[in-house]
Structures are given as C-alpha cells and as structure tokens.
C-alpha cells in the first residue's frame, strides 16, 4: 500500500493562529523555553517508544483539568517536526472534546461516526503542516465508554493504521479517575503518558491512577505540569518512576 500517497492526500486543516497562541500550542521550533522542553520530552521518550515497540501512546491524568490536551498536542507538534515522522493526534475525550477548539478549527463531524464504522478515516483526518494528522471531534458522544469498548473502534483505528502507517499515534484521553472511558480504551494502547498537575493532583490520586493502570498497559512516563510541586506529590511521582525503571531492568 502506498502509505506516503495516502498521507499526502489528507485534506488540510484550517486553523486560527489566535487560538493556537491562546492555548499555548507551539507549532514551530522557535528557540524558546517551552518548545525546548517539549523537544526534550520527545527525545527522552524516543528510545523508550522504540525499545518497547510503542506505536499507540495515550496521554491521560488522574483528574480533569490537569493539562492533558496541552501536553498531548504539544508533544504531537514536537514529534511532527521530524521530517520522517507521520504523527496522528486523536481527540479521544469523547465526553468533552477540546482539541478542535485549541487549534481553532472546525472538526469534520462527530468522531463517534468514524469509531462506529460509519465514516472512513479519510473523512475525519485533517493534515497540519504535512507531518501531523488530526482526528477531531465536533460534539460530545453519548455512551462514550461503551463505544470505546466496541470492536468497531478497534477495527476503525486498525484500518487507519494500515492505510496511513503513522510512525506514532497519540491519543488525548479523559481522566483516569471517576469514569471508565480511559480504562475502556486501554486495549487499543501500547502505553500511556501520565500527566500530574502540581497545583491540583494529590499523591493519593496519583497512586490510585497508577493502580488502575497496573496490568492494563505500560506506564511510559510521568510528566509534571504546572505549579510548585508539593513534596508528597514529588515523592510519589519519583516512586512511580523508580518502579517503572526497575521493571524495565528486570525484563
């Protein structure tokens, strides 16, 4: 299959520069601190993703409002700066989609239609700067957790993967605690990046999120986002990292 041709045929996404600036999406490699941080995160993750064969990466947090979409979008933009990359960024927060608003774009339609098998990936994918393709959602979905568990979701994403052959798929996910949407999507992931907000997440919330992930998918890394990090939260984040690295050494 001619993956490069299919990728080149993805329709372009029309964005609003004011929205990109408002939501702090860094679209180029300007020499500023935030861009350097995301490029560093990209490079630190690269070896782990390759070593463990991680193509489908979820980004989630213990609770709502922790900056998951900010991290997922900027990581995708950073990865797409590599000339050889083909990055898919998908809004899988079906209850509260937000990526279209952040990019200042109109989503092609309800993502539920694609996941249910009623529309093709080509109907929903939009290209941004060539190397990044976005799966955006125009409206909240009823029964989102149930839809994410359906075989049609796995089939739809598998068809996308076969046709466009992305080098990495990044899924912006809802919070882990409180509802089962993200847990429902775990079979579609190779690993997850956990975002911890230093201003709102507690050590107990982070521990609970880690326990729910255990045995379901690989915890790739923990990213601290925003604010002064309380010692109790910093300790639990460091503990998660230590356990993860010990697990890697045993394999």
C-alpha positions in Angstrom: 0.0 0.0 0.0 1.3 3.5 -0.9 1.2 5.0 2.6 3.0 8.2 1.6 0.5 8.9 -1.2 -2.5 8.3 1.1 -0.9 10.6 3.7 -0.3 13.3 1.2 -3.9 13.2 0.2 -5.2 14.0 3.7 -7.2 17.3 3.5 -5.5 20.3 5.2 -6.7 21.7 8.5 -7.6 25.3 8.6 -6.5 26.7 12.0 -6.8 30.0 13.8 -3.4 31.5 14.9 -5.1 33.4 17.7 -6.4 30.1 19.2 -3.0 28.4 18.9 -1.5 31.3 20.8 -4.3 31.4 23.4 -4.0 27.7 24.2 -0.2 27.7 24.1 0.3 25.3 21.2 3.9 25.6 19.9 3.8 24.9 16.2 7.4 25.5 15.2 10.9 25.1 16.6 11.4 28.6 17.9 14.2 28.9 20.4 12.1 29.4 23.5 11.9 27.5 26.8 8.6 25.7 26.3 9.5 24.5 22.8 12.8 23.2 24.1 11.1 21.4 27.0 8.7 19.6 24.6 11.5 18.7 22.2 13.5 17.3 25.1 10.5 15.3 26.2 10.2 14.0 22.6 13.8 12.9 22.6 13.7 11.3 26.0 10.6 9.3 25.0 12.0 8.2 21.6 14.3 5.5 22.9 11.6 4.0 25.2 9.0 4.1 22.5 11.3 2.3 20.0 12.7 -0.1 22.5 9.2 -1.3 23.6 7.5 -1.1 20.2 5.1 1.6 21.4 3.1 3.0 18.4 -0.1 3.9 20.2 0.5 6.3 23.1 -2.2 7.5 25.3 -2.0 10.8 27.4 -4.1 11.0 30.5 -4.2 12.4 34.0 -5.7 11.4 37.3 -8.3 14.2 37.2 -9.9 16.7 34.9 -8.1 20.0 34.2 -4.5 18.7 34.6 -3.4 19.8 31.2 -3.6 16.5 29.3 -4.6 18.2 26.0 -1.9 20.8 26.3 0.7 18.0 26.8 -0.7 15.7 24.1 -1.0 18.4 21.4 2.5 20.0 22.0 4.1 16.5 22.2 2.5 15.7 18.8 3.6 19.0 17.3 7.2 18.4 18.5 7.2 14.9 17.1 5.9 16.1 13.8 8.8 18.4 13.5 10.9 15.4 12.5 10.9 15.3 8.7 10.4 11.5 8.6 7.5 11.5 11.1 3.9 10.8 10.4 2.0 11.7 13.6 -1.7 11.1 14.3 -3.2 13.1 17.2 -6.7 11.9 18.1 -9.2 13.5 20.5 -10.5 10.5 22.4 -12.0 12.5 25.2 -15.4 11.8 23.7 -17.4 13.3 26.6 -15.6 16.7 26.5 -13.7 17.1 23.1 -11.4 20.0 23.1 -8.6 19.7 20.5 -10.6 21.3 17.7 -11.1 24.4 19.9 -7.4 24.6 20.8 -6.4 24.5 17.1 -9.2 27.0 16.2 -10.5 24.5 13.7 -13.9 23.0 12.7 -14.0 19.3 13.2 -15.3 17.3 10.2 -18.0 15.8 12.3 -18.8 13.5 15.3 -15.9 11.2 15.9 -18.4 8.6 17.0 -19.4 8.1 13.3 -15.8 7.1 12.5 -15.4 4.8 15.5 -18.7 3.1 14.8 -17.6 2.3 11.3 -20.0 4.7 9.5 -17.3 7.0 8.1 -13.8 6.3 6.9 -10.6 7.7 8.4 -10.2 9.9 5.3 -13.5 11.6 6.1 -12.2 12.6 9.5 -8.4 13.1 9.3 -7.1 16.6 8.6 -3.4 17.4 7.9 -1.5 20.1 9.7 2.0 21.2 8.4 2.2 17.9 6.5 3.6 15.6 9.2 0.7 15.8 11.7 -2.8 14.4 11.0 -5.6 15.2 13.5 -8.7 13.2 14.4 -11.0 15.9 15.8 -14.5 15.6 17.3 -17.3 18.1 16.7 -19.6 17.1 19.5 -19.7 15.0 22.8 -20.7 11.4 22.4 -23.3 9.6 24.4 -22.3 6.2 25.7 -18.6 7.1 25.2 -17.1 4.3 27.3 -19.3 1.7 25.7 -18.3 2.9 22.2 -14.6 2.8 23.1 -15.1 -0.9 24.1 -16.8 -1.8 20.9 -15.0 -3.9 18.3 -15.8 -1.3 15.7 -13.4 1.2 17.4 -10.5 -1.3 17.2 -11.4 -2.0 13.5 -11.7 1.7 12.6 -8.3 2.5 14.2 -6.7 -0.6 12.7 -7.9 0.5 9.2 -6.5 3.9 9.7 -3.2 2.4 10.8 -3.0 0.1 7.7 -3.8 2.8 5.2 -1.7 5.7 6.6 1.0 3.9 8.5 1.7 6.6 11.1 5.0 6.4 13.0 3.3 7.3 16.2 -0.4 7.7 17.3 -1.1 10.0 20.3 -4.5 9.8 22.0 -5.7 12.7 24.1 -7.7 10.8 26.8 -10.1 11.8 29.6 -9.1 11.5 33.2 -8.5 8.0 34.7 -10.4 8.5 37.9 -14.1 8.8 38.2 -15.3 7.2 34.9 -14.3 4.2 32.9 -13.7 5.8 29.5 -9.9 5.7 29.6 -9.8 2.2 31.0 -12.2 1.1 28.3 -9.7 2.3 25.7 -6.7 0.5 27.2 -6.7 -2.5 24.8 -6.1 0.0 22.0 -2.9 1.4 23.6 0.7 0.2 23.8 1.5 2.6 26.7 0.4 5.7 28.5 2.0 9.0 29.5 0.6 10.2 32.8 0.3 13.9 33.5 0.3 15.1 37.0 -0.7 18.7 37.8 1.4 20.1 40.6 -1.3 22.6 41.6 -4.3 20.2 42.0 -3.4 16.5 41.9 -2.7 14.7 45.2 -0.4 11.9 46.0 -3.4 9.7 46.7 -4.9 10.4 43.3 -1.7 9.6 41.5 -1.3 6.3 43.4 -4.9 5.4 42.6 -4.3 6.2 38.9 -1.2 4.0 38.9 -3.0 1.1 40.5 -5.7 1.3 37.8 -3.1 1.3 35.0 -1.2 -1.6 36.5 -1.6 -4.8 34.4 -3.6 -2.9 31.8 -1.0 -1.0 29.8 2.6 0.1 30.1 3.3 3.3 32.1 5.7 5.1 29.8 6.5 8.2 31.8 5.1 10.7 34.3 5.1 14.4 33.3 4.7 17.1 36.0 2.7 20.0 34.7 2.2 23.4 36.3 2.9 24.9 39.7 5.1 24.2 42.7 5.4 20.5 43.3 4.4 19.5 46.8 6.9 17.2 48.4 4.3 14.4 48.9 3.4 14.5 45.2 7.0 14.7 44.1 7.8 11.6 46.3 5.0 9.5 44.7 6.0 10.6 41.2 9.6 9.6 41.9 8.4 6.3 43.3 6.4 5.6 40.2 9.4 6.4 38.0 11.7 4.2 40.2 9.3 1.2 40.0 9.0 1.7 36.2 12.7 1.7 35.7 13.2 -1.3 38.0 10.6 -3.1 35.9 12.4 -2.3 32.7 15.7 -3.6 34.1 14.1 -6.9 35.0 12.7 -7.5 31.5 
